[in-house]
């Protein structure tokens, strides 16, 4: 299972990888989380993973398709590259590219979602 939603600090060994839970998204309706920066980039990498790529999530049974528009488990996978400290910044965007200032769906009645910041210390 990924580390719990709200985890904001990690201490990892070089080469170690962990996942931190994010709120589930409904990609079929345009919801998405995305990593917008890892600063500095030589300390760690990060990418958002969904569904069966999230630790502890089962792959769909053969022949069964996920519910269209339904929620999908989501996490950010962080891998330690070199000693140091980095900040991972993750944004929620709605029907738009993952970038600073993206649309979060307020025109559709969605509440703004705070960025997720995770401090990664690599030893």
Protein Blocks (a to p, Z undefined) as FASTA:
>chain_A
ZZdehiabdcddehiacddddddddfknopacddfbdcdfklbccdddehjllghiacdd
ehiacdehiacddddddddfbgcdddddddddehiacdehiaehlmnopacddddddddd
dZZ
